[in-house]
């Protein structure tokens, strides 16, 4: 915060002008915002990096001939197509 105050992006706030209730609310909102952003990022990264559907679909599609473009399909469409190919419906 000192660095931001030094370059004049944010003016330092006088702590005497902020009530105790407002400090608690600000701290709660800051924590809730940071928690929600971290959960959102973590869930999406985990889904992208460790989802067996995406990894299997990607590796499976590398072995396909280029008669069917699956690059813009959703994971559900890829799985459905894979199941059709192996005879499971």
Backbone atoms as SQL, in Angstrom:
CREATE TABLE atoms (id INTEGER PRIMARY KEY, chain TEXT, resi INTEGER, resn TEXT, atom TEXT, x REAL, y REAL, z REAL);
INSERT INTO atoms VALUES
  (1, 'A', 1, 'UNK', 'N', 0.824, -1.193, 0.000),
  (2, 'A', 1, 'UNK', 'CA', 0.000, 0.000, 0.000),
  (3, 'A', 1, 'UNK', 'C', 0.869, 1.258, 0.000),
  (4, 'A', 2, 'UNK', 'N', 2.022, 1.172, 0.659),
  (5, 'A', 2, 'UNK', 'CA', 2.920, 2.322, 0.691),
  (6, 'A', 2, 'UNK', 'C', 3.428, 2.658, -0.712),
  (7, 'A', 3, 'UNK', 'N', 3.726, 1.621, -1.485),
  (8, 'A', 3, 'UNK', 'CA', 4.236, 1.850, -2.836),
  (9, 'A', 3, 'UNK', 'C', 3.175, 2.541, -3.683),
  (10, 'A', 4, 'UNK', 'N', 1.905, 2.106, -3.555),
  (11, 'A', 4, 'UNK', 'CA', 0.835, 2.733, -4.323),
  (12, 'A', 4, 'UNK', 'C', 0.605, 4.169, -3.878),
  (13, 'A', 5, 'UNK', 'N', 0.740, 4.410, -2.592),
  (14, 'A', 5, 'UNK', 'CA', 0.571, 5.773, -2.096),
  (15, 'A', 5, 'UNK', 'C', 1.712, 6.665, -2.577),
  (16, 'A', 6, 'UNK', 'N', 2.908, 6.096, -2.701),
  (17, 'A', 6, 'UNK', 'CA', 4.052, 6.875, -3.161),
  (18, 'A', 6, 'UNK', 'C', 3.888, 7.330, -4.602),
  (19, 'A', 7, 'UNK', 'N', 3.330, 6.482, -5.466),
  (20, 'A', 7, 'UNK', 'CA', 3.200, 6.866, -6.871),
  (21, 'A', 7, 'UNK', 'C', 1.849, 7.518, -7.160),
  (22, 'A', 8, 'UNK', 'N', 1.114, 7.802, -6.124),
  (23, 'A', 8, 'UNK', 'CA', -0.115, 8.595, -6.195),
  (24, 'A', 8, 'UNK', 'C', -1.251, 7.935, -6.962),
  (25, 'A', 9, 'UNK', 'N', -1.281, 6.619, -7.013),
  (26, 'A', 9, 'UNK', 'CA', -2.442, 5.956, -7.600),
  (27, 'A', 9, 'UNK', 'C', -3.577, 5.972, -6.589),
  (28, 'A', 10, 'UNK', 'N', -3.258, 5.598, -5.356),
  (29, 'A', 10, 'UNK', 'CA', -4.242, 5.620, -4.283),
  (30, 'A', 10, 'UNK', 'C', -3.742, 6.541, -3.182),
  (31, 'A', 11, 'UNK', 'N', -4.576, 7.434, -2.784),
  (32, 'A', 11, 'UNK', 'CA', -4.209, 8.302, -1.670),
  (33, 'A', 11, 'UNK', 'C', -4.333, 7.521, -0.373),
  (34, 'A', 12, 'UNK', 'N', -3.386, 7.681, 0.538),
  (35, 'A', 12, 'UNK', 'CA', -3.512, 6.996, 1.823),
  (36, 'A', 12, 'UNK', 'C', -4.724, 7.528, 2.584),
  (37, 'A', 13, 'UNK', 'N', -5.435, 6.630, 3.202),
  (38, 'A', 13, 'UNK', 'CA', -6.656, 7.008, 3.895),
  (39, 'A', 13, 'UNK', 'C', -6.359, 7.204, 5.374),
  (40, 'A', 14, 'UNK', 'N', -6.934, 8.222, 5.926),
  (41, 'A', 14, 'UNK', 'CA', -6.745, 8.499, 7.350),
  (42, 'A', 14, 'UNK', 'C', -7.566, 7.494, 8.152),
  (43, 'A', 15, 'UNK', 'N', -6.929, 6.666, 8.975),
  (44, 'A', 15, 'UNK', 'CA', -7.667, 5.642, 9.726),
  (45, 'A', 15, 'UNK', 'C', -8.698, 6.220, 10.685),
  (46, 'A', 16, 'UNK', 'N', -8.529, 7.471, 11.086),
  (47, 'A', 16, 'UNK', 'CA', -9.495, 8.051, 12.020),
  (48, 'A', 16, 'UNK', 'C', -10.823, 8.379, 11.342),
  (49, 'A', 17, 'UNK', 'N', -10.856, 8.447, 10.014),
  (50, 'A', 17, 'UNK', 'CA', -12.111, 8.761, 9.325),
  (51, 'A', 17, 'UNK', 'C', -12.935, 7.516, 9.021),
  (52, 'A', 18, 'UNK', 'N', -12.377, 6.338, 9.232),
  (53, 'A', 18, 'UNK', 'CA', -13.083, 5.088, 8.956),
  (54, 'A', 18, 'UNK', 'C', -13.517, 4.474, 10.281),
  (55, 'A', 19, 'UNK', 'N', -14.807, 4.217, 10.392),
  (56, 'A', 19, 'UNK', 'CA', -15.317, 3.650, 11.645),
  (57, 'A', 19, 'UNK', 'C', -14.916, 2.180, 11.768),
  (58, 'A', 20, 'UNK', 'N', -15.039, 1.652, 12.971),
  (59, 'A', 20, 'UNK', 'CA', -14.699, 0.245, 13.220),
  (60, 'A', 20, 'UNK', 'C', -15.618, -0.673, 12.423),
  (61, 'A', 21, 'UNK', 'N', -16.895, -0.311, 12.331),
  (62, 'A', 21, 'UNK', 'CA', -17.849, -1.119, 11.563),
  (63, 'A', 21, 'UNK', 'C', -17.458, -1.145, 10.084),
  (64, 'A', 22, 'UNK', 'N', -17.073, 0.018, 9.548),
  (65, 'A', 22, 'UNK', 'CA', -16.684, 0.078, 8.138),
  (66, 'A', 22, 'UNK', 'C', -15.409, -0.719, 7.883),
  (67, 'A', 23, 'UNK', 'N', -14.463, -0.698, 8.829),
  (68, 'A', 23, 'UNK', 'CA', -13.251, -1.507, 8.680),
  (69, 'A', 23, 'UNK', 'C', -13.591, -2.989, 8.633),
  (70, 'A', 24, 'UNK', 'N', -14.523, -3.416, 9.506),
  (71, 'A', 24, 'UNK', 'CA', -14.936, -4.827, 9.509),
  (72, 'A', 24, 'UNK', 'C', -15.607, -5.197, 8.199),
  (73, 'A', 25, 'UNK', 'N', -16.481, -4.326, 7.708),
  (74, 'A', 25, 'UNK', 'CA', -17.178, -4.591, 6.440),
  (75, 'A', 25, 'UNK', 'C', -16.179, -4.642, 5.287),
  (76, 'A', 26, 'UNK', 'N', -15.247, -3.698, 5.253),
  (77, 'A', 26, 'UNK', 'CA', -14.235, -3.700, 4.190),
  (78, 'A', 26, 'UNK', 'C', -13.383, -4.961, 4.236),
  (79, 'A', 27, 'UNK', 'N', -12.988, -5.357, 5.440),
  (80, 'A', 27, 'UNK', 'CA', -12.175, -6.562, 5.591),
  (81, 'A', 27, 'UNK', 'C', -12.969, -7.792, 5.146),
  (82, 'A', 28, 'UNK', 'N', -14.254, -7.853, 5.516),
  (83, 'A', 28, 'UNK', 'CA', -15.104, -8.978, 5.119),
  (84, 'A', 28, 'UNK', 'C', -15.296, -9.017, 3.601),
  (85, 'A', 29, 'UNK', 'N', -15.583, -7.868, 2.997),
  (86, 'A', 29, 'UNK', 'CA', -15.767, -7.821, 1.543),
  (87, 'A', 29, 'UNK', 'C', -14.471, -8.153, 0.806),
  (88, 'A', 30, 'UNK', 'N', -13.362, -7.669, 1.313),
  (89, 'A', 30, 'UNK', 'CA', -12.069, -7.980, 0.697),
  (90, 'A', 30, 'UNK', 'C', -11.787, -9.473, 0.766),
  (91, 'A', 31, 'UNK', 'N', -12.032, -10.065, 1.927),
  (92, 'A', 31, 'UNK', 'CA', -11.815, -11.502, 2.080),
  (93, 'A', 31, 'UNK', 'C', -12.752, -12.298, 1.170),
  (94, 'A', 32, 'UNK', 'N', -14.038, -11.907, 1.112),
  (95, 'A', 32, 'UNK', 'CA', -15.004, -12.623, 0.271),
  (96, 'A', 32, 'UNK', 'C', -14.627, -12.516, -1.201),
  (97, 'A', 33, 'UNK', 'N', -14.190, -11.336, -1.638),
  (98, 'A', 33, 'UNK', 'CA', -13.788, -11.153, -3.031),
  (99, 'A', 33, 'UNK', 'C', -12.571, -12.014, -3.367),
  (100, 'A', 34, 'UNK', 'N', -11.561, -11.967, -2.513),
  (101, 'A', 34, 'UNK', 'CA', -10.352, -12.756, -2.762),
  (102, 'A', 34, 'UNK', 'C', -10.645, -14.245, -2.730),
  (103, 'A', 35, 'UNK', 'N', -11.495, -14.673, -1.808),
  (104, 'A', 35, 'UNK', 'CA', -11.860, -16.083, -1.724),
  (105, 'A', 35, 'UNK', 'C', -12.616, -16.526, -2.976),
  (106, 'A', 36, 'UNK', 'N', -13.577, -15.709, -3.432),
  (107, 'A', 36, 'UNK', 'CA', -14.348, -16.097, -4.614),
  (108, 'A', 36, 'UNK', 'C', -13.472, -16.138, -5.867),
  (109, 'A', 37, 'UNK', 'N', -12.567, -15.188, -6.028),
  (110, 'A', 37, 'UNK', 'CA', -11.667, -15.201, -7.189),
  (111, 'A', 37, 'UNK', 'C', -10.733, -16.401, -7.129),
  (112, 'A', 38, 'UNK', 'N', -10.202, -16.696, -5.947),
  (113, 'A', 38, 'UNK', 'CA', -9.284, -17.836, -5.838),
  (114, 'A', 38, 'UNK', 'C', -10.003, -19.158, -6.081),
  (115, 'A', 39, 'UNK', 'N', -11.237, -19.291, -5.599),
  (116, 'A', 39, 'UNK', 'CA', -12.005, -20.514, -5.851),
  (117, 'A', 39, 'UNK', 'C', -12.306, -20.649, -7.338),
  (118, 'A', 40, 'UNK', 'N', -12.716, -19.559, -7.975),
  (119, 'A', 40, 'UNK', 'CA', -13.031, -19.580, -9.405),
  (120, 'A', 40, 'UNK', 'C', -11.816, -20.005, -10.228),
  (121, 'A', 41, 'UNK', 'N', -10.674, -19.388, -9.959),
  (122, 'A', 41, 'UNK', 'CA', -9.451, -19.706, -10.707),
  (123, 'A', 41, 'UNK', 'C', -9.008, -21.137, -10.438),
  (124, 'A', 42, 'UNK', 'N', -9.049, -21.558, -9.174),
  (125, 'A', 42, 'UNK', 'CA', -8.616, -22.909, -8.816),
  (126, 'A', 42, 'UNK', 'C', -9.483, -23.967, -9.472),
  (127, 'A', 43, 'UNK', 'N', -10.794, -23.783, -9.429),
  (128, 'A', 43, 'UNK', 'CA', -11.702, -24.769, -10.026),
  (129, 'A', 43, 'UNK', 'C', -11.476, -24.875, -11.527),
  (130, 'A', 44, 'UNK', 'N', -11.338, -23.743, -12.202),
  (131, 'A', 44, 'UNK', 'CA', -11.151, -23.792, -13.647),
  (132, 'A', 44, 'UNK', 'C', -9.785, -24.357, -14.036),
  (133, 'A', 45, 'UNK', 'N', -8.745, -24.014, -13.291),
  (134, 'A', 45, 'UNK', 'CA', -7.434, -24.597, -13.581),
  (135, 'A', 45, 'UNK', 'C', -7.430, -26.097, -13.326),
  (136, 'A', 46, 'UNK', 'N', -8.042, -26.514, -12.222),
  (137, 'A', 46, 'UNK', 'CA', -8.103, -27.937, -11.916),
  (138, 'A', 46, 'UNK', 'C', -8.886, -28.678, -13.000),
  (139, 'A', 47, 'UNK', 'N', -10.012, -28.107, -13.427),
  (140, 'A', 47, 'UNK', 'CA', -10.817, -28.738, -14.470),
  (141, 'A', 47, 'UNK', 'C', -10.035, -28.839, -15.772),
  (142, 'A', 48, 'UNK', 'N', -9.308, -27.794, -16.117),
  (143, 'A', 48, 'UNK', 'CA', -8.560, -27.803, -17.367),
  (144, 'A', 48, 'UNK', 'C', -7.366, -28.749, -17.307),
  (145, 'A', 49, 'UNK', 'N', -6.621, -28.723, -16.208),
  (146, 'A', 49, 'UNK', 'CA', -5.375, -29.483, -16.149),
  (147, 'A', 49, 'UNK', 'C', -5.563, -30.957, -15.823),
  (148, 'A', 50, 'UNK', 'N', -6.560, -31.289, -15.016),
  (149, 'A', 50, 'UNK', 'CA', -6.654, -32.645, -14.502),
  (150, 'A', 50, 'UNK', 'C', -7.929, -33.385, -14.899),
  (151, 'A', 51, 'UNK', 'N', -8.719, -32.837, -15.793),
  (152, 'A', 51, 'UNK', 'CA', -9.947, -33.503, -16.205),
  (153, 'A', 51, 'UNK', 'C', -9.613, -34.638, -17.165),
  (154, 'A', 52, 'UNK', 'N', -10.036, -35.823, -16.805),
  (155, 'A', 52, 'UNK', 'CA', -9.748, -36.974, -17.664),
  (156, 'A', 52, 'UNK', 'C', -10.486, -36.874, -18.993),
  (157, 'A', 53, 'UNK', 'N', -11.652, -36.243, -18.992),
  (158, 'A', 53, 'UNK', 'CA', -12.395, -36.082, -20.248),
  (159, 'A', 53, 'UNK', 'C', -11.589, -35.239, -21.226),
  (160, 'A', 54, 'UNK', 'N', -11.049, -34.122, -20.758),
  (161, 'A', 54, 'UNK', 'CA', -10.291, -33.256, -21.652),
  (162, 'A', 54, 'UNK', 'C', -8.997, -33.918, -22.095),
  (163, 'A', 55, 'UNK', 'N', -8.271, -34.523, -21.164),
  (164, 'A', 55, 'UNK', 'CA', -6.999, -35.146, -21.533),
  (165, 'A', 55, 'UNK', 'C', -7.222, -36.340, -22.452),
  (166, 'A', 56, 'UNK', 'N', -8.179, -37.189, -22.108),
  (167, 'A', 56, 'UNK', 'CA', -8.444, -38.346, -22.952),
  (168, 'A', 56, 'UNK', 'C', -8.930, -37.890, -24.325),
  (169, 'A', 57, 'UNK', 'N', -9.823, -36.896, -24.329),
  (170, 'A', 57, 'UNK', 'CA', -10.333, -36.391, -25.602),
  (171, 'A', 57, 'UNK', 'C', -9.245, -35.784, -26.462),
  (172, 'A', 58, 'UNK', 'N', -8.328, -35.069, -25.828),
  (173, 'A', 58, 'UNK', 'CA', -7.242, -34.453, -26.585),
  (174, 'A', 58, 'UNK', 'C', -6.316, -35.515, -27.168),
  (175, 'A', 59, 'UNK', 'N', -5.889, -36.457, -26.354),
  (176, 'A', 59, 'UNK', 'CA', -4.972, -37.500, -26.826),
  (177, 'A', 59, 'UNK', 'C', -5.671, -38.394, -27.846),
  (178, 'A', 60, 'UNK', 'N', -6.947, -38.699, -27.604),
  (179, 'A', 60, 'UNK', 'CA', -7.701, -39.531, -28.532),
  (180, 'A', 60, 'UNK', 'C', -7.845, -38.821, -29.878),
  (181, 'A', 61, 'UNK', 'N', -8.077, -37.503, -29.839),
  (182, 'A', 61, 'UNK', 'CA', -8.262, -36.776, -31.098),
  (183, 'A', 61, 'UNK', 'C', -6.957, -36.640, -31.878),
  (184, 'A', 62, 'UNK', 'N', -5.808, -36.749, -31.212),
  (185, 'A', 62, 'UNK', 'CA', -4.538, -36.699, -31.936),
  (186, 'A', 62, 'UNK', 'C', -4.367, -37.911, -32.846),
  (187, 'A', 63, 'UNK', 'N', -4.970, -39.028, -32.471),
  (188, 'A', 63, 'UNK', 'CA', -4.833, -40.257, -33.244),
  (189, 'A', 63, 'UNK', 'C', -5.889, -40.401, -34.332),
  (190, 'A', 64, 'UNK', 'N', -6.771, -39.433, -34.447),
  (191, 'A', 64, 'UNK', 'CA', -7.839, -39.517, -35.447),
  (192, 'A', 64, 'UNK', 'C', -7.356, -39.028, -36.809),
  (193, 'A', 65, 'UNK', 'N', -7.896, -39.617, -37.869),
  (194, 'A', 65, 'UNK', 'CA', -7.657, -39.001, -39.174),
  (195, 'A', 65, 'UNK', 'C', -8.406, -37.661, -39.233),
  (196, 'A', 66, 'UNK', 'N', -7.990, -36.794, -40.100),
  (197, 'A', 66, 'UNK', 'CA', -8.564, -35.454, -40.123),
  (198, 'A', 66, 'UNK', 'C', -9.822, -35.421, -40.976),
  (199, 'A', 67, 'UNK', 'N', -10.703, -36.356, -40.809),
  (200, 'A', 67, 'UNK', 'CA', -11.976, -36.315, -41.527),
  (201, 'A', 67, 'UNK', 'C', -13.054, -35.647, -40.686),
  (202, 'A', 68, 'UNK', 'N', -12.802, -35.453, -39.411),
  (203, 'A', 68, 'UNK', 'CA', -13.786, -34.844, -38.521),
  (204, 'A', 68, 'UNK', 'C', -13.061, -33.856, -37.609),
  (205, 'A', 69, 'UNK', 'N', -13.448, -32.599, -37.669),
  (206, 'A', 69, 'UNK', 'CA', -12.802, -31.579, -36.843),
  (207, 'A', 69, 'UNK', 'C', -13.514, -31.493, -35.500),
  (208, 'A', 70, 'UNK', 'N', -12.812, -31.900, -34.439),
  (209, 'A', 70, 'UNK', 'CA', -13.395, -31.866, -33.099),
  (210, 'A', 70, 'UNK', 'C', -12.834, -30.706, -32.278),
  (211, 'A', 71, 'UNK', 'N', -12.101, -29.797, -32.903),
  (212, 'A', 71, 'UNK', 'CA', -11.436, -28.738, -32.139),
  (213, 'A', 71, 'UNK', 'C', -12.408, -27.746, -31.529),
  (214, 'A', 72, 'UNK', 'N', -13.565, -27.556, -32.146),
  (215, 'A', 72, 'UNK', 'CA', -14.515, -26.586, -31.606),
  (216, 'A', 72, 'UNK', 'C', -15.699, -27.249, -30.913),
  (217, 'A', 73, 'UNK', 'N', -15.606, -28.540, -30.655),
  (218, 'A', 73, 'UNK', 'CA', -16.697, -29.269, -30.002),
  (219, 'A', 73, 'UNK', 'C', -16.544, -29.210, -28.489),
  (220, 'A', 74, 'UNK', 'N', -17.654, -29.376, -27.794),
  (221, 'A', 74, 'UNK', 'CA', -17.610, -29.412, -26.334),
  (222, 'A', 74, 'UNK', 'C', -17.159, -30.791, -25.869),
  (223, 'A', 75, 'UNK', 'N', -16.856, -30.888, -24.574),
  (224, 'A', 75, 'UNK', 'CA', -16.404, -32.169, -24.019),
  (225, 'A', 75, 'UNK', 'C', -17.488, -33.230, -24.164),
  (226, 'A', 76, 'UNK', 'N', -18.737, -32.843, -23.989),
  (227, 'A', 76, 'UNK', 'CA', -19.835, -33.797, -24.129),
  (228, 'A', 76, 'UNK', 'C', -19.928, -34.373, -25.525),
  (229, 'A', 77, 'UNK', 'N', -19.746, -33.522, -26.530),
  (230, 'A', 77, 'UNK', 'CA', -19.798, -33.993, -27.916),
  (231, 'A', 77, 'UNK', 'C', -18.637, -34.926, -28.221),
  (232, 'A', 78, 'UNK', 'N', -17.463, -34.633, -27.662),
  (233, 'A', 78, 'UNK', 'CA', -16.299, -35.502, -27.876),
  (234, 'A', 78, 'UNK', 'C', -16.536, -36.866, -27.251),
  (235, 'A', 79, 'UNK', 'N', -17.030, -36.878, -26.015),
  (236, 'A', 79, 'UNK', 'CA', -17.302, -38.147, -25.335),
  (237, 'A', 79, 'UNK', 'C', -18.370, -38.931, -26.081),
  (238, 'A', 80, 'UNK', 'N', -19.437, -38.254, -26.520),
  (239, 'A', 80, 'UNK', 'CA', -20.505, -38.935, -27.259),
  (240, 'A', 80, 'UNK', 'C', -19.956, -39.544, -28.551),
  (241, 'A', 81, 'UNK', 'N', -19.106, -38.810, -29.255),
  (242, 'A', 81, 'UNK', 'CA', -18.516, -39.322, -30.489),
  (243, 'A', 81, 'UNK', 'C', -17.603, -40.516, -30.203),
  (244, 'A', 82, 'UNK', 'N', -16.832, -40.433, -29.104),
  (245, 'A', 82, 'UNK', 'CA', -15.966, -41.551, -28.731),
  (246, 'A', 82, 'UNK', 'C', -16.790, -42.793, -28.431),
  (247, 'A', 83, 'UNK', 'N', -17.885, -42.615, -27.716),
  (248, 'A', 83, 'UNK', 'CA', -18.735, -43.757, -27.380),
  (249, 'A', 83, 'UNK', 'C', -19.379, -44.355, -28.628),
  (250, 'A', 84, 'UNK', 'N', -19.754, -43.505, -29.581),
  (251, 'A', 84, 'UNK', 'CA', -20.289, -44.018, -30.847),
  (252, 'A', 84, 'UNK', 'C', -19.250, -44.852, -31.587),
  (253, 'A', 85, 'UNK', 'N', -17.999, -44.395, -31.571),
  (254, 'A', 85, 'UNK', 'CA', -16.945, -45.088, -32.300),
  (255, 'A', 85, 'UNK', 'C', -16.655, -46.472, -31.732),
  (256, 'A', 86, 'UNK', 'N', -16.776, -46.623, -30.423),
  (257, 'A', 86, 'UNK', 'CA', -16.488, -47.924, -29.814),
  (258, 'A', 86, 'UNK', 'C', -17.742, -48.777, -29.665),
  (259, 'A', 87, 'UNK', 'N', -18.891, -48.249, -30.062),
  (260, 'A', 87, 'UNK', 'CA', -20.112, -49.039, -30.055),
  (261, 'A', 87, 'UNK', 'C', -20.910, -48.987, -28.767),
  (262, 'A', 88, 'UNK', 'N', -20.593, -48.099, -27.874),
  (263, 'A', 88, 'UNK', 'CA', -21.348, -47.943, -26.629),
  (264, 'A', 88, 'UNK', 'C', -22.245, -46.732, -26.780),
  (265, 'A', 89, 'UNK', 'N', -23.534, -46.927, -26.464),
  (266, 'A', 89, 'UNK', 'CA', -24.446, -45.786, -26.583),
  (267, 'A', 89, 'UNK', 'C', -25.229, -45.584, -25.343);
